[in-house]
Amino acid sequence: MGAIVTRQQDVIDIQSYQAGYAGGYSEGLNGGYEIGYVACWMDIRREAAAKRELQNYIRKQRAYGALVLGLTAVVTVVCADLTFACFGIPIGLGLIFVKRRCLA
C-alpha cells in the first residue's frame, strides 16, 4: 500500500513541476509546494470527473440507440411498412456504435 501511495505522490510531484505549479516552492514562498500539490491533484480529479461524465453520456446515447431500434422494430411490424426502418436502423446503430457525442 505504501509503495502505491509513494508512486502516486511521485507522479503528482512530477506533473506539478512540469505544469509550473512548483514556482512558489522554488522561489522560497511559504506553502509553495502545497499549492502546487493541491493544484495538480485538483487537475487529476477534474480529468477523472470529465471522463466519468463522458462515459455516462455514451451509455445514455447507446440506450437511446437501442430505444430507436426497438421503436423501429415495433413500427415496422405494426404498420407493415419498411419506410421508417430505412431511417430508424441507421440512426439507432449510429447512436450505439459511435464513440463521440451525437446528441445535443
N, C-alpha and C positions, 0 to 999 in steps of 0.2 A: 504494500500500500504506500509506503513511504517513497519508493522509487517512482511510482506513478505521479505522485504529487510533485516530486522534485522535477521530473521531466516536464510537467505542465508549467511549473513556475519558470523553468528554463526557457520554454517556448514563449511564455508571456514576456520574459525579460528580453529575449532576442527581438520579438515583434515590437515591443515598446521602444527599444533602442533604434530599430530601423525606421519606425514611424516618426521619430524625432521627439517622443514624449520624454526622453531622458535629459532634455536640455536643462531643466531645473536641477537635476541631480548633478550634472557635470559642472554647472555654474556655482554649485555650493549652496543653493537655496534650501531652506528647511522644507522637508516633505516633498522634494522634487521626485525622488524615486517612487514614493507612494502615489503621487499624482499620475505619473506615467503608468504605473502598475494598474491603477483603477481605470484609467482611460483605455488601456489596452484590453483589460478584462471586459469593459462595457462594449467595446467593439466586437469582441468574440461573442458576447451574449446577443448583440443586435443581429449579427450574421446568423446565429443559430435560430433566432426568432423569425427572421426573414425566410430561412429555409423551411421551417415548420409551416409558416403561412403559405408558402408556395406548394408544399406537399398537400396541405388541406384543400387548397384551391383546385389542384389537379384531381384529387379524389372526388370533389363535388362536380367537377367538369365531367369526369368519367361516369358518375351516377346520372347526370343529365343525358349523356350519350346513350346509356342503357335505357333510360326512360324514353328517349326518342325512338330507339329501335323497337321497344315494346309497343309504343303507340303506333308505330308504322305497321307492325305485325297485326295489331288489332284492327286498325282502319282497313288494311288490305283484305283481311278475312271478312269483315263485316260488309264492306262496300263491294267486294269482288272486283276491285279496280287497282291496277298497279301504278297509277299516276302518282299517288302520294309516296309510294315506295321509291320512285325514281329520285325523289329529293330527300326523303327521310333516311334511307340507308346510308348514303354518303355522309350526310351530316352527322348521324349517330356514330358511325365508325370514325369519322374525323375527330369528334369530341372524345372518343375513347382512347384513340392511339396517339394523338398529338400531345407533345410534352411541353407545350407553351400555352400561355393564356389566350383563350379564344373568346371567352365570354366577357362582356363589359361589366 
